[in-house]
Amino acid sequence: MEHSIALITGATSGLGQAAARSLAAGDWREIIITGRTAAQIGETAAQLAAETNKKVFTPLELDLDKPASIKSALAELIKRGRPVDFLLLNAGMVPGKERVLTAAGIEASQAPLIGHHQLTVGLLRANLLSPDARIVIASAEPARGGVPMFKYTDAPAFAARYFRDDQTAAVEALIRSGPHVQYAPNTAYADAKLIVAWWAAALARRLPSGMAVYAVSPGASNATNVARNAGPLLKYLMIPIVNLIPGMNQTPEVAASRYLQASAFGTDLSGQFFASAQGKFSGPMEVQRHPHLLDGTNQEAAWQAVVNVSGVDVI
């Protein structure tokens, strides 16, 4: 992969900003950073330029919850006409105690994937990913299971019980927090990050030869804004306790380094989900081989559900 142009979503704080800072320390010619408003991302670009003493940061307004904003950002990228070598789909959030739906009827923690899908498909259709581009999308440890307080929905069982074994309909219901979904914030978050891992596996089968995609858990890193909407139990009890346990927390820079590490992987690992070893939340990451992650039916159901919700496909 050439170190020419990188694009990072959710770069106004936390891991996205840390990743941008780290890329600037390399030989990247341009780092496109996105945020919800032009003013916000413009300030971030100026801040990063001052911190790194490098004029490589290009601000781009992008609100992943708004299809019109995604179309506008894509139009700007098409106008520029320069393909992206490294696409880091970092934006995300931990949901709060009360269920929140976007204007499009998407559960808030699921919404970044829908926006990322629309952005990625738009770049592919416009030939704005370089032939050996690398795509990294942020997942999280709960997708593999075994994380206290976080339990993902058993999608096949959910489909069998309520949707006559139609797993696409079941995953779509989870994305929308729709019929038969009993909302719980930690479950919603675990489901969102699991669907991300399935989506990445399905996307890998659809990418042109030479490109690759990886779902990556950055591991525990609580000094970010991702939990800004989390419930009080998580925000004021679990996170402070976790911060006191050695090995249970990382700086944003260390966590974001996982994204950069994955960007150097080969196409033989495309579609894989990388996270900490079982029972750990930091340290070296490894390919996750849990059966629920590798099930092709789950992966394709997630892809089709995202297509149904987003209204766009690669074909």
Secondary structure, DSSP 8 states (H G I E B T S, - for coil): --SSEEEESS-SSHHHHHHHHHHHTTT-SEEEEEESSHHHHHHHHHHHHHHHT---EEEEE--TT-HHHHHHHHHHHHHHT--EEEEEE-------SS--B-TTS-BTTTHHHHHHHHHHHHHHHTT-EEEEEEEEEE--GGGTS-BTTB----HHHHHHHHSTT-HHHHHHHHHHT-TT----HHHHHHHHHHHHHHHHHHHHTTS-TT-EEEEE------SSSTTTT--HHIIIIIHHHHHTSTTS---HHHHHHHHHHHTT--GGGTT-EEEE-TT-SSSSEEE---HHHH-HHHHHHHHHHHHHHH-----
